[in-house]
């Protein structure tokens, strides 16, 4: 009976420690903001874009949001296929390898689409704005 109590105490302590770790992580560890969020903030706060630039940027944003959502949905589908392959093969077999390749292809496509989006945004800028934008991109990517 005494061993049962010790086991229960150990389980409760482990659970409490895990919960405390999650809470501390959420409160004190702030995730890095995605580069695109920093760039959007730069556009709207620091570059002082005019109304024509803003209208063009909104159009670019809408197109990008649609394509990004499509690729994110494709990635979720890839993850399901990967999970199914792992469940079926229980190791790194041909189905798992193919699912990983599909996932990497989608991730690469999302990165390319994001870069195209960033360069399309840059094309709306005046030279003085583009210089600040370029500095922000380099800083965000090399941090």
MDTraj code that builds the backbone (N, CA, C; nanometers):
import mdtraj as md
import numpy as np

residues = "UNK UNK UNK UNK UNK UNK UNK UNK UNK UNK UNK UNK UNK UNK UNK UNK UNK UNK UNK UNK UNK UNK UNK UNK UNK UNK UNK UNK UNK UNK UNK UNK UNK UNK UNK UNK UNK UNK UNK UNK UNK UNK UNK UNK UNK UNK UNK UNK UNK UNK UNK UNK UNK UNK UNK UNK UNK UNK UNK UNK UNK UNK UNK UNK UNK UNK UNK UNK UNK UNK UNK UNK UNK UNK UNK UNK UNK UNK UNK UNK UNK UNK UNK UNK UNK UNK UNK UNK UNK UNK UNK UNK UNK UNK UNK UNK UNK UNK UNK UNK UNK UNK UNK UNK UNK UNK UNK UNK UNK UNK UNK UNK UNK UNK UNK UNK UNK UNK UNK UNK UNK UNK UNK UNK UNK UNK UNK UNK UNK UNK UNK UNK UNK UNK UNK UNK UNK UNK UNK UNK UNK UNK UNK".split()
xyz = np.array([
    [0.0822, -0.1188, 0.0000],
    [0.0000, 0.0000, 0.0000],
    [0.0868, 0.1255, 0.0000],
    [0.1952, 0.1202, 0.0691],
    [0.2835, 0.2351, 0.0802],
    [0.3487, 0.2673, -0.0540],
    [0.3862, 0.1654, -0.1314],
    [0.4449, 0.1872, -0.2635],
    [0.3451, 0.2533, -0.3571],
    [0.2192, 0.2203, -0.3425],
    [0.1141, 0.2804, -0.4248],
    [0.1055, 0.4313, -0.3998],
    [0.1170, 0.4706, -0.2736],
    [0.1119, 0.6124, -0.2375],
    [0.2331, 0.6864, -0.2934],
    [0.3477, 0.6240, -0.2863],
    [0.4684, 0.6866, -0.3419],
    [0.4551, 0.7060, -0.4926],
    [0.4030, 0.6056, -0.5594],
    [0.3838, 0.6155, -0.7043],
    [0.2858, 0.7266, -0.7379],
    [0.1760, 0.7356, -0.6638],
    [0.0773, 0.8411, -0.6862],
    [0.1399, 0.9776, -0.6611],
    [0.2170, 0.9910, -0.5558],
    [0.2847, 1.1166, -0.5250],
    [0.3821, 1.1539, -0.6364],
    [0.4560, 1.0574, -0.6860],
    [0.5508, 1.0820, -0.7951],
    [0.4782, 1.1282, -0.9214],
    [0.3674, 1.0635, -0.9543],
    [0.2894, 1.1019, -1.0723],
    [0.2362, 1.2434, -1.0557],
    [0.1819, 1.2764, -0.9402],
    [0.1285, 1.4108, -0.9158],
    [0.2383, 1.5170, -0.9222],
    [0.3542, 1.4867, -0.8656],
    [0.4658, 1.5812, -0.8702],
    [0.5132, 1.6020, -1.0145],
    [0.5203, 1.4952, -1.0903],
    [0.5618, 1.5050, -1.2294],
    [0.4630, 1.5885, -1.3095],
    [0.3357, 1.5627, -1.2898],
    [0.2314, 1.6376, -1.3596],
    [0.2378, 1.7858, -1.3227],
    [0.2523, 1.8152, -1.1939],
    [0.2589, 1.9540, -1.1470],
    [0.3814, 2.0244, -1.2054],
    [0.4933, 1.9563, -1.2091],
    [0.6150, 2.0132, -1.2657],
    [0.5969, 2.0417, -1.4150],
    [0.5332, 1.9508, -1.4860],
    [0.5092, 1.9710, -1.6293],
    [0.4194, 2.0922, -1.6522],
    [0.3135, 2.1041, -1.5759],
    [0.2220, 2.2185, -1.5881],
    [0.2967, 2.3477, -1.5561],
    [0.3766, 2.3467, -1.4518],
    [0.4539, 2.4658, -1.4154],
    [0.5492, 2.5045, -1.5287],
    [0.6107, 2.4061, -1.5908],
    [0.7003, 2.4339, -1.7034],
    [0.6282, 2.4992, -1.8203],
    [0.5094, 2.4519, -1.8503],
    [0.4299, 2.5118, -1.9588],
    [0.3939, 2.6556, -1.9245],
    [0.3480, 2.6788, -1.8018],
    [0.3088, 2.8137, -1.7607],
    [0.4291, 2.9073, -1.7659],
    [0.5398, 2.8655, -1.7131],
    [0.6608, 2.9489, -1.7146],
    [0.7034, 2.9769, -1.8586],
    [0.6989, 2.8758, -1.9426],
    [0.7359, 2.8943, -2.0824],
    [0.6467, 2.9946, -2.1533],
    [0.5177, 2.9875, -2.1270],
    [0.4241, 3.0805, -2.1924],
    [0.4382, 3.2222, -2.1404],
    [0.4698, 3.2370, -2.0130],
    [0.4780, 3.3700, -1.9540],
    [0.6122, 3.4367, -1.9819],
    [0.7214, 3.3618, -1.9713],
    [0.8534, 3.4223, -1.9761],
    [0.9294, 3.4032, -2.1068],
    [0.8923, 3.3079, -2.1850],
    [0.9621, 3.2847, -2.3110],
    [0.8738, 3.3369, -2.4236],
    [0.9167, 3.4458, -2.4833],
    [0.8390, 3.5071, -2.5899],
    [0.8932, 3.4561, -2.7232],
    [0.8071, 3.3956, -2.8046],
    [0.8558, 3.3460, -2.9328],
    [0.8951, 3.4617, -3.0244],
    [0.9930, 3.4358, -3.1110],
    [1.0327, 3.5373, -3.2079],
    [0.9192, 3.5630, -3.3043],
    [0.9047, 3.6884, -3.3395],
    [0.8028, 3.7229, -3.4374],
    [0.8498, 3.6822, -3.5754],
    [0.7589, 3.6311, -3.6583],
    [0.7978, 3.5966, -3.7946],
    [0.8482, 3.7193, -3.8695],
    [0.9420, 3.6977, -3.9606],
    [1.0025, 3.8058, -4.0385],
    [0.8946, 3.8867, -4.1086],
    [0.7956, 3.8207, -4.1662],
    [0.6945, 3.8946, -4.2412],
    [0.6151, 3.9875, -4.1504],
    [0.5940, 3.9526, -4.0233],
    [0.5239, 4.0429, -3.9318],
    [0.6064, 4.1675, -3.9052],
    [0.7369, 4.1492, -3.8884],
    [0.8250, 4.2636, -3.8677],
    [0.8241, 4.3549, -3.9889],
    [0.8245, 4.2964, -4.1077],
    [0.8266, 4.3766, -4.2295],
    [0.6954, 4.4522, -4.2473],
    [0.5859, 4.3896, -4.2144],
    [0.4566, 4.4577, -4.2252],
    [0.4508, 4.5750, -4.1288],
    [0.5024, 4.5538, -4.0081],
    [0.5058, 4.6613, -3.9100],
    [0.5939, 4.7754, -3.9600],
    [0.7060, 4.7415, -4.0195],
    [0.7960, 4.8413, -4.0762],
    [0.7227, 4.9250, -4.1807],
    [0.6483, 4.8595, -4.2687],
    [0.5751, 4.9303, -4.3729],
    [0.4790, 5.0319, -4.3125],
    [0.4046, 4.9893, -4.2146],
    [0.2970, 5.0725, -4.1645],
    [0.3400, 5.1701, -4.0563],
    [0.4538, 5.1470, -3.9940],
    [0.4973, 5.2344, -3.8868],
    [0.6120, 5.3256, -3.9291],
    [0.7124, 5.2714, -3.9994],
    [0.8369, 5.3457, -4.0211],
    [0.8546, 5.4033, -4.1610],
    [0.7974, 5.3417, -4.2607],
    [0.8271, 5.3841, -4.3976],
    [0.7375, 5.4958, -4.4490],
    [0.6328, 5.5253, -4.3771],
    [0.5417, 5.6326, -4.4153],
    [0.4972, 5.6186, -4.5614],
    [0.4353, 5.5070, -4.5895],
    [0.3867, 5.4816, -4.7248],
    [0.2664, 5.5714, -4.7541],
    [0.2511, 5.6068, -4.8801],
    [0.1392, 5.6931, -4.9178],
    [0.0164, 5.6077, -4.9525],
    [-0.0924, 5.6734, -4.9844],
    [-0.2194, 5.6042, -5.0097],
    [-0.2098, 5.5099, -5.1293],
    [-0.1419, 5.5517, -5.2361],
    [-0.1285, 5.4667, -5.3554],
    [-0.0464, 5.3421, -5.3225],
    [0.0623, 5.3611, -5.2487],
    [0.1438, 5.2464, -5.2085],
    [0.0621, 5.1524, -5.1206],
    [-0.0132, 5.2082, -5.0279],
    [-0.0934, 5.1276, -4.9371],
    [-0.1959, 5.0439, -5.0136],
    [-0.2617, 5.1046, -5.1126],
    [-0.3604, 5.0311, -5.1923],
    [-0.2944, 4.9160, -5.2670],
    [-0.1767, 4.9426, -5.3229],
    [-0.1048, 4.8373, -5.3955],
    [-0.0616, 4.7267, -5.2984],
    [-0.0152, 4.7651, -5.1821],
    [0.0266, 4.6668, -5.0816],
    [-0.0897, 4.5796, -5.0364],
    [-0.2057, 4.6382, -5.0202],
    [-0.3227, 4.5604, -4.9793],
    [-0.3572, 4.4542, -5.0835],
    [-0.3440, 4.4892, -5.2097],
    [-0.3681, 4.3933, -5.3177],
    [-0.2670, 4.2788, -5.3110],
    [-0.1414, 4.3145, -5.2900],
    [-0.0346, 4.2135, -5.2772],
    [-0.0626, 4.1230, -5.1576],
    [-0.1048, 4.1830, -5.0472],
    [-0.1330, 4.1072, -4.9250],
    [-0.2458, 4.0071, -4.9455],
    [-0.3515, 4.0497, -5.0133],
    [-0.4649, 3.9595, -5.0368],
    [-0.4218, 3.8383, -5.1185],
    [-0.3475, 3.8615, -5.2254],
    [-0.3025, 3.7490, -5.3089],
    [-0.2118, 3.6541, -5.2295],
    [-0.1220, 3.7125, -5.1526],
    [-0.0300, 3.6309, -5.0738],
    [-0.1055, 3.5501, -4.9674],
    [-0.2000, 3.6117, -4.9005],
    [-0.2751, 3.5424, -4.7947],
    [-0.3468, 3.4204, -4.8504],
    [-0.4049, 3.4337, -4.9681],
    [-0.4749, 3.3210, -5.0301],
    [-0.3775, 3.2082, -5.0610],
    [-0.2662, 3.2414, -5.1230],
    [-0.1686, 3.1375, -5.1605],
    [-0.1063, 3.0738, -5.0366],
    [-0.0766, 3.1547, -4.9359],
    [-0.0183, 3.1003, -4.8128],
    [-0.1152, 3.0030, -4.7470],
    [-0.2435, 3.0389, -4.7422],
    [-0.3437, 2.9495, -4.6830],
    [-0.3527, 2.8185, -4.7602],
    [-0.3432, 2.8250, -4.8925],
    [-0.3461, 2.7030, -4.9736],
    [-0.2275, 2.6128, -4.9389],
    [-0.1100, 2.6728, -4.9295],
    [0.0097, 2.5931, -4.8991],
    [0.0081, 2.5402, -4.7564],
    [-0.0442, 2.6172, -4.6635],
    [-0.0548, 2.5684, -4.5257],
    [-0.1531, 2.4523, -4.5169],
    [-0.2622, 2.4584, -4.5925],
    [-0.3576, 2.3468, -4.5966],
    [-0.2920, 2.2238, -4.6585],
    [-0.2132, 2.2470, -4.7635],
    [-0.1409, 2.1358, -4.8268],
    [-0.0421, 2.0741, -4.7274],
    [0.0230, 2.1584, -4.6473],
    [0.1184, 2.1073, -4.5492],
    [0.0472, 2.0256, -4.4418],
    [-0.0697, 2.0695, -4.3996],
    [-0.1464, 1.9908, -4.3017],
    [-0.1819, 1.8541, -4.3604],
    [-0.2197, 1.8524, -4.4879],
    [-0.2494, 1.7261, -4.5562],
    [-0.1241, 1.6388, -4.5630],
    [-0.0104, 1.7008, -4.5927],
    [0.1166, 1.6268, -4.5953],
    [0.1456, 1.5643, -4.4598],
    [0.1171, 1.6375, -4.3532],
    [0.1423, 1.5855, -4.2186],
    [0.0539, 1.4640, -4.1898],
    [-0.0706, 1.4687, -4.2357],
    [-0.1606, 1.3533, -4.2181],
    [-0.1042, 1.2330, -4.2940],
    [-0.0597, 1.2556, -4.4176],
    [-0.0033, 1.1467, -4.4973],
    [0.1235, 1.0909, -4.4320],
    [0.2043, 1.1793, -4.3753],
    [0.3249, 1.1338, -4.3058],
    [0.2880, 1.0493, -4.1843],
    [0.1896, 1.0935, -4.1078],
    [0.1461, 1.0174, -3.9907],
    [0.0950, 0.8797, -4.0319],
    [0.0180, 0.8750, -4.1388],
    [-0.0334, 0.7468, -4.1874],
    [0.0798, 0.6555, -4.2337],
    [0.1789, 0.7129, -4.2993],
    [0.2928, 0.6333, -4.3460],
    [0.3735, 0.5794, -4.2283],
    [0.3937, 0.6623, -4.1279],
    [0.4666, 0.6174, -4.0085],
    [0.3902, 0.5066, -3.9392],
    [0.2601, 0.5239, -3.9295],
    [0.1774, 0.4221, -3.8651],
    [0.1817, 0.2903, -3.9423],
    [0.1855, 0.2987, -4.0728],
    [0.1861, 0.1776, -4.1564],
    [0.3228, 0.1095, -4.1583],
    [0.4295, 0.1884, -4.1616],
    [0.5632, 0.1299, -4.1805],
    [0.6424, 0.1128, -4.0514],
    [0.6106, 0.1895, -3.9490],
    [0.6822, 0.1816, -3.8212],
    [0.8325, 0.1965, -3.8380],
    [0.8719, 0.2770, -3.9334],
    [1.0130, 0.3028, -3.9584],
    [1.0257, 0.3923, -4.0799],
    [1.1497, 0.4180, -4.1186],
    [1.1755, 0.5065, -4.2322],
    [1.1736, 0.4253, -4.3608],
    [1.0522, 0.3967, -4.4066],
    [1.0346, 0.3190, -4.5289],
    [1.0039, 0.4085, -4.6470],
    [0.9690, 0.3496, -4.7594],
    [0.9450, 0.4270, -4.8819],
    [0.8257, 0.5228, -4.8704],
    [0.7201, 0.4843, -4.7998],
    [0.6052, 0.5749, -4.7843],
    [0.6406, 0.6938, -4.6963],
    [0.7169, 0.6685, -4.5915],
    [0.7600, 0.7782, -4.5044],
    [0.8513, 0.8723, -4.5819],
    [0.9452, 0.8167, -4.6565],
    [1.0376, 0.8995, -4.7345],
    [0.9620, 0.9849, -4.8362],
    [0.8646, 0.9268, -4.9037],
    [0.7855, 1.0021, -5.0021],
    [0.7049, 1.1123, -4.9341],
    [0.6489, 1.0831, -4.8182],
    [0.5717, 1.1839, -4.7451],
    [0.6612, 1.2984, -4.6987],
    [0.7812, 1.2653, -4.6541],
    [0.8772, 1.3689, -4.6129],
    [0.9137, 1.4556, -4.7335],
    [0.9377, 1.3929, -4.8470],
    [0.9722, 1.4690, -4.9680],
    [0.8590, 1.5642, -5.0073],
    [0.7339, 1.5167, -5.0001],
    [0.6195, 1.6039, -5.0312],
    [0.6140, 1.7219, -4.9344],
    [0.6371, 1.6933, -4.8084],
    [0.6346, 1.7976, -4.7070],
    [0.7424, 1.9021, -4.7343],
    [0.8627, 1.8567, -4.7656],
    [0.9728, 1.9496, -4.7936],
    [0.9449, 2.0324, -4.9192],
    [0.8840, 1.9704, -5.0170],
    [0.8506, 2.0429, -5.1393],
    [0.7509, 2.1555, -5.1082],
    [0.6520, 2.1268, -5.0275],
    [0.5529, 2.2285, -4.9912],
    [0.6170, 2.3388, -4.9081],
    [0.7039, 2.3018, -4.8135],
    [0.7729, 2.4029, -4.7333],
    [0.8584, 2.4925, -4.8220],
    [0.9270, 2.4329, -4.9171],
    [1.0081, 2.5110, -5.0100],
    [0.9237, 2.6042, -5.0942],
    [0.8094, 2.5559, -5.1390],
    [0.7189, 2.6393, -5.2183],
    [0.6688, 2.7575, -5.1344],
    [0.6366, 2.7323, -5.0078],
    [0.5921, 2.8407, -4.9205],
    [0.7031, 2.9444, -4.9018],
    [0.8258, 2.8985, -4.8871],
    [0.9371, 2.9921, -4.8726],
    [0.9541, 3.0762, -4.9996],
    [0.9431, 3.0131, -5.1163],
    [0.9545, 3.0870, -5.2423],
    [0.8420, 3.1886, -5.2564],
    [0.7196, 3.1474, -5.2253],
    [0.6047, 3.2371, -5.2351],
    [0.6218, 3.3547, -5.1392],
    [0.6737, 3.3276, -5.0208],
    [0.6956, 3.4336, -4.9228],
    [0.8005, 3.5321, -4.9732],
    [0.9089, 3.4811, -5.0321],
    [1.0113, 3.5709, -5.0867],
    [0.9574, 3.6526, -5.2037],
    [0.8789, 3.5898, -5.2907],
    [0.8167, 3.6643, -5.4003],
    [0.7282, 3.7754, -5.3439],
    [0.6559, 3.7441, -5.2379],
    [0.5699, 3.8419, -5.1718],
    [0.6527, 3.9587, -5.1175],
    [0.7624, 3.9278, -5.0515],
    [0.8486, 4.0323, -4.9951],
    [0.9037, 4.1217, -5.1063],
    [0.9480, 4.0615, -5.2171],
    [1.0012, 4.1419, -5.3271],
    [0.8919, 4.2225, -5.3969],
    [0.7702, 4.1706, -5.4023],
    [0.6585, 4.2467, -5.4591],
    [0.6278, 4.3675, -5.3704],
    [0.6345, 4.3479, -5.2394],
    [0.6139, 4.4603, -5.1480],
    [0.7247, 4.5638, -5.1677],
    [0.8467, 4.5172, -5.1796],
    [0.9604, 4.6088, -5.1969],
    [0.9458, 4.6917, -5.3233],
    [0.8897, 4.6327, -5.4283],
    [0.8763, 4.7019, -5.5565],
    [0.7835, 4.8226, -5.5477],
    [0.7026, 4.8313, -5.4432],
    [0.6119, 4.9453, -5.4282],
    [0.6811, 5.0652, -5.3641],
    [0.8026, 5.0470, -5.3184],
    [0.8693, 5.1500, -5.2388],
    [0.9525, 5.2461, -5.3228],
    [0.9678, 5.3676, -5.2688],
    [1.0629, 5.4643, -5.3252],
    [1.2034, 5.4183, -5.2845],
    [1.3078, 5.4675, -5.3510],
    [1.4443, 5.4246, -5.3172],
    [1.4819, 5.4435, -5.1703],
    [1.4429, 5.5556, -5.1100],
    [1.4774, 5.5777, -4.9683],
    [1.4060, 5.4767, -4.8777],
    [1.2830, 5.4429, -4.9124],
    [1.2082, 5.3441, -4.8358],
    [1.2674, 5.2045, -4.8573],
    [1.3055, 5.1746, -4.9811],
    [1.3614, 5.0433, -5.0133],
    [1.4903, 5.0179, -4.9361],
    [1.5716, 5.1215, -4.9176],
    [1.6965, 5.1052, -4.8426],
    [1.6678, 5.0647, -4.6977],
    [1.5702, 5.1294, -4.6350],
    [1.5321, 5.0928, -4.4978],
    [1.4738, 4.9518, -4.4936],
    [1.3947, 4.9205, -4.5934],
    [1.3331, 4.7881, -4.6030],
    [1.4417, 4.6807, -4.6143],
    [1.5392, 4.7037, -4.7019],
    [1.6481, 4.6074, -4.7208],
    [1.7247, 4.5834, -4.5911],
    [1.7512, 4.6923, -4.5178],
    [1.8214, 4.6778, -4.3897],
    [1.7394, 4.5937, -4.2923],
    [1.6100, 4.6162, -4.2898],
    [1.5220, 4.5397, -4.1990],
    [1.5177, 4.3928, -4.2373],
    [1.5154, 4.3631, -4.3670],
    [1.5130, 4.2239, -4.4121],
    [1.6414, 4.1531, -4.3715],
    [1.7547, 4.2175, -4.3973],
    [1.8836, 4.1565, -4.3622],
    [1.8933, 4.1352, -4.2116],
    [1.8512, 4.2348, -4.1351],
    [1.8554, 4.2221, -3.9890],
    [1.7670, 4.1082, -3.9403],
    [1.6464, 4.0985, -3.9956],
    [1.5535, 3.9956, -3.9520],
    [1.6035, 3.8561, -3.9876],
    [1.6680, 3.8420, -4.1029],
    [1.7120, 3.7097, -4.1471],
    [1.8457, 3.6653, -4.0861],
    [1.9230, 3.7597, -4.0348],
    [2.0555, 3.7237, -3.9820],
    [2.0631, 3.7294, -3.8312],
    [1.9529, 3.7545, -3.7684],
    [1.9502, 3.7637, -3.6221],
    [1.9747, 3.6298, -3.5599],
])
top = md.Topology()
chain = top.add_chain()
for i, resn in enumerate(residues, 1):
    res = top.add_residue(resn, chain, resSeq=i)
    for name in ("N", "CA", "C"):
        top.add_atom(name, md.element.get_by_symbol(name[0]), res)
traj = md.Trajectory(xyz[None], top)
